Amino acid sequence: MGMDTQSDTRVGDLPLVAGEDLTGMEGLLAKLAASGGTPVVVLPDAATDVAAFVVIEGAATVRPLESGRNVRLRLSGDCVPGDLLVAADPTDPLLRGLVSVVSAVAGTYRGLAIAEQAGETGQLVLARPMAVGNIEVV
């Protein structure tokens, strides 16, 4: 019988250490980072960040974005079902962690999810995570 190489893996929500105050940040995107070698979760702050989690509880319980389970993501702007959602401008302190419909403005965006319902700014919109990858708008 072989060695179990998957014995220390986890599924579902993950209780991780918050690398910043995430109180009231439920529904926002988060990324994994390191603090002195310890894994922590923080809001994204650069367009190149891989925000692979959504904050479920501000004490740093996060849920991995996976296509088998829809999630509610905090929206900036409006959307309709089928819209591709990307991380809103993470360099803007008011937009960190939010999602928005992919912009017509030239740039590279990371497709994260497909809206499953119509939504408007501030709403926790129902979305299906999809690993779409980078979308370049010219």
Secondary structure, 3 states (H helix, E strand, C coil): CCCCCCCCCCCCCEECEECCCCCCCCCCEEEEEEECCEEEEECCCCCCCCCCEEEEECCCEEEECCCCCCEEEEECCCECCCCEEEECCCCCCCCCCCEEECCCCCEEEEEEEEECCCECCCCEEEEEEEEEEEEEEC
